[in-house]
Amino acid sequence: MKTMTLPPGGNDQKTLRQGVFLGLAAYLFWGFFPVYFKAVAHVTPLEVLAHRVFWSMLLLLGLLVWSGQWPAARKVWQDSRTLWLLCCSTILIAVNWFVFIYAVGKGEVLQSSLGYFI
């Protein structure tokens, strides 16, 4: 029987159980996104996207301050290449979110889920 190896520092059963629990929680959380977007289908997809961007940014800023990583994040603003790449990836993610929100609002949950799977 093959045994599972854990990364350094995480060689106990508690860490393994925690990882499995967090993985399942993430899948469950992701699975309820279409339900949420369907519930707010009366709101325009652009407005839902704007809220998602705003609240995600606010959460990220809070996490940066709370974890003490704010100085490292400030360095991004000084490196134009990194800032440019982050802006490009942000636009791509926003388009991805918008298409998903739009598809769910139009009742194309299965198609959009398969699109993510592919």
Short mmCIF file of the C-alpha atoms (twelve columns), coordinates in Angstrom:
data_MODEL
# 
_entry.id   MODEL 
# 
loop_
_atom_site.group_PDB 
_atom_site.id 
_atom_site.type_symbol 
_atom_site.label_atom_id 
_atom_site.label_alt_id 
_atom_site.label_comp_id 
_atom_site.label_asym_id 
_atom_site.label_seq_id 
_atom_site.Cartn_x 
_atom_site.Cartn_y 
_atom_site.Cartn_z 
_atom_site.pdbx_PDB_model_num 
ATOM 1   C CA . MET A 1   0.000   0.000  0.000   1 
ATOM 2   C CA . LYS A 2   1.363   3.420  -0.967  1 
ATOM 3   C CA . THR A 3   1.590   5.993  1.807   1 
ATOM 4   C CA . MET A 4   1.022   9.701  1.368   1 
ATOM 5   C CA . THR A 5   3.962   11.960 2.120   1 
ATOM 6   C CA . LEU A 6   3.398   15.394 3.550   1 
ATOM 7   C CA . PRO A 7   5.508   18.507 3.107   1 
ATOM 8   C CA . PRO A 8   8.176   19.295 5.711   1 
ATOM 9   C CA . GLY A 9   6.727   20.456 8.996   1 
ATOM 10  C CA . GLY A 10  3.384   18.815 8.309   1 
ATOM 11  C CA . ASN A 11  3.992   15.181 9.095   1 
ATOM 12  C CA . ASP A 12  1.083   14.408 11.369  1 
ATOM 13  C CA . GLN A 13  -2.464  13.202 10.867  1 
ATOM 14  C CA . LYS A 14  -3.916  16.477 12.131  1 
ATOM 15  C CA . THR A 15  -2.298  18.362 9.245   1 
ATOM 16  C CA . LEU A 16  -3.564  15.788 6.762   1 
ATOM 17  C CA . ARG A 17  -7.124  15.969 8.117   1 
ATOM 18  C CA . GLN A 18  -7.005  19.765 8.103   1 
ATOM 19  C CA . GLY A 19  -5.853  19.787 4.471   1 
ATOM 20  C CA . VAL A 20  -8.616  17.415 3.387   1 
ATOM 21  C CA . PHE A 21  -11.209 19.461 5.299   1 
ATOM 22  C CA . LEU A 22  -10.020 22.755 3.778   1 
ATOM 23  C CA . GLY A 23  -9.974  21.231 0.290   1 
ATOM 24  C CA . LEU A 24  -13.522 19.925 0.640   1 
ATOM 25  C CA . ALA A 25  -14.665 23.254 2.096   1 
ATOM 26  C CA . ALA A 26  -13.198 25.069 -0.908  1 
ATOM 27  C CA . TYR A 27  -15.022 22.771 -3.331  1 
ATOM 28  C CA . LEU A 28  -18.275 23.198 -1.401  1 
ATOM 29  C CA . PHE A 29  -17.858 26.972 -1.285  1 
ATOM 30  C CA . TRP A 30  -17.100 27.114 -5.014  1 
ATOM 31  C CA . GLY A 31  -20.113 24.908 -5.723  1 
ATOM 32  C CA . PHE A 32  -22.463 27.443 -4.140  1 
ATOM 33  C CA . PHE A 33  -21.263 30.369 -6.270  1 
ATOM 34  C CA . PRO A 34  -23.818 29.696 -9.037  1 
ATOM 35  C CA . VAL A 35  -26.605 29.650 -6.431  1 
ATOM 36  C CA . TYR A 36  -25.495 33.068 -5.176  1 
ATOM 37  C CA . PHE A 37  -25.154 34.556 -8.664  1 
ATOM 38  C CA . LYS A 38  -28.565 33.161 -9.609  1 
ATOM 39  C CA . ALA A 39  -30.050 34.820 -6.521  1 
ATOM 40  C CA . VAL A 40  -28.678 38.192 -7.598  1 
ATOM 41  C CA . ALA A 41  -29.568 37.717 -11.273 1 
ATOM 42  C CA . HIS A 42  -31.804 40.799 -11.120 1 
ATOM 43  C CA . VAL A 43  -28.636 42.901 -10.644 1 
ATOM 44  C CA . THR A 44  -26.565 43.648 -13.721 1 
ATOM 45  C CA . PRO A 45  -23.480 41.431 -14.122 1 
ATOM 46  C CA . LEU A 46  -21.271 44.529 -14.223 1 
ATOM 47  C CA . GLU A 47  -22.560 45.670 -10.832 1 
ATOM 48  C CA . VAL A 48  -22.007 42.213 -9.322  1 
ATOM 49  C CA . LEU A 49  -18.489 42.253 -10.759 1 
ATOM 50  C CA . ALA A 50  -17.830 45.721 -9.336  1 
ATOM 51  C CA . HIS A 51  -18.903 44.552 -5.884  1 
ATOM 52  C CA . ARG A 52  -16.793 41.440 -6.178  1 
ATOM 53  C CA . VAL A 53  -13.724 43.470 -7.136  1 
ATOM 54  C CA . PHE A 54  -14.307 46.071 -4.405  1 
ATOM 55  C CA . TRP A 55  -14.892 43.599 -1.559  1 
ATOM 56  C CA . SER A 56  -12.030 41.358 -2.709  1 
ATOM 57  C CA . MET A 57  -9.700  44.353 -2.730  1 
ATOM 58  C CA . LEU A 58  -10.859 45.406 0.736   1 
ATOM 59  C CA . LEU A 59  -10.336 41.874 2.064   1 
ATOM 60  C CA . LEU A 60  -6.881  41.683 0.475   1 
ATOM 61  C CA . LEU A 61  -5.843  45.004 1.984   1 
ATOM 62  C CA . GLY A 62  -7.030  43.836 5.392   1 
ATOM 63  C CA . LEU A 63  -5.085  40.589 5.058   1 
ATOM 64  C CA . LEU A 64  -1.959  42.470 3.992   1 
ATOM 65  C CA . VAL A 65  -2.134  44.733 7.022   1 
ATOM 66  C CA . TRP A 66  -3.049  41.908 9.406   1 
ATOM 67  C CA . SER A 67  -0.229  39.626 8.197   1 
ATOM 68  C CA . GLY A 68  2.366   42.379 8.177   1 
ATOM 69  C CA . GLN A 69  3.040   41.990 4.445   1 
ATOM 70  C CA . TRP A 70  2.211   45.595 3.593   1 
ATOM 71  C CA . PRO A 71  5.868   46.616 2.988   1 
ATOM 72  C CA . ALA A 72  6.316   43.792 0.465   1 
ATOM 73  C CA . ALA A 73  3.114   44.793 -1.331  1 
ATOM 74  C CA . ARG A 74  4.268   48.414 -1.534  1 
ATOM 75  C CA . LYS A 75  7.325   47.288 -3.512  1 
ATOM 76  C CA . VAL A 76  4.998   46.209 -6.332  1 
ATOM 77  C CA . TRP A 77  4.074   49.848 -6.945  1 
ATOM 78  C CA . GLN A 78  7.751   50.640 -7.490  1 
ATOM 79  C CA . ASP A 79  8.365   47.926 -10.104 1 
ATOM 80  C CA . SER A 80  6.628   48.930 -13.334 1 
ATOM 81  C CA . ARG A 81  6.998   45.511 -14.995 1 
ATOM 82  C CA . THR A 82  5.411   43.666 -12.072 1 
ATOM 83  C CA . LEU A 83  2.664   46.277 -11.850 1 
ATOM 84  C CA . TRP A 84  1.981   45.931 -15.584 1 
ATOM 85  C CA . LEU A 85  1.757   42.120 -15.338 1 
ATOM 86  C CA . LEU A 86  -0.574  42.364 -12.356 1 
ATOM 87  C CA . CYS A 87  -2.818  44.810 -14.205 1 
ATOM 88  C CA . CYS A 88  -3.001  42.474 -17.208 1 
ATOM 89  C CA . SER A 89  -3.813  39.464 -15.035 1 
ATOM 90  C CA . THR A 90  -6.417  41.521 -13.162 1 
ATOM 91  C CA . ILE A 91  -8.177  42.378 -16.414 1 
ATOM 92  C CA . LEU A 92  -8.166  38.733 -17.517 1 
ATOM 93  C CA . ILE A 93  -9.590  37.581 -14.183 1 
ATOM 94  C CA . ALA A 94  -12.252 40.312 -14.284 1 
ATOM 95  C CA . VAL A 95  -13.309 39.229 -17.786 1 
ATOM 96  C CA . ASN A 96  -13.421 35.617 -16.576 1 
ATOM 97  C CA . TRP A 97  -15.598 36.588 -13.597 1 
ATOM 98  C CA . PHE A 98  -17.868 38.709 -15.781 1 
ATOM 99  C CA . VAL A 99  -18.472 35.895 -18.273 1 
ATOM 100 C CA . PHE A 100 -19.252 33.461 -15.464 1 
ATOM 101 C CA . ILE A 101 -21.639 35.884 -13.720 1 
ATOM 102 C CA . TYR A 102 -23.320 36.694 -17.035 1 
ATOM 103 C CA . ALA A 103 -23.697 33.013 -17.968 1 
ATOM 104 C CA . VAL A 104 -25.196 32.076 -14.613 1 
ATOM 105 C CA . GLY A 105 -27.577 35.046 -14.810 1 
ATOM 106 C CA . LYS A 106 -28.755 33.801 -18.220 1 
ATOM 107 C CA . GLY A 107 -29.367 30.302 -16.879 1 
ATOM 108 C CA . GLU A 108 -26.314 28.693 -18.479 1 
ATOM 109 C CA . VAL A 109 -24.912 27.223 -15.242 1 
ATOM 110 C CA . LEU A 110 -24.026 23.836 -16.702 1 
ATOM 111 C CA . GLN A 111 -22.302 25.335 -19.737 1 
ATOM 112 C CA . SER A 112 -20.296 27.813 -17.661 1 
ATOM 113 C CA . SER A 113 -19.292 25.083 -15.191 1 
ATOM 114 C CA . LEU A 114 -18.142 22.862 -18.044 1 
ATOM 115 C CA . GLY A 115 -16.230 25.831 -19.447 1 
ATOM 116 C CA . TYR A 116 -14.371 26.148 -16.165 1 
ATOM 117 C CA . PHE A 117 -13.728 22.421 -16.104 1 
ATOM 118 C CA . ILE A 118 -12.245 22.448 -19.589 1 
# 
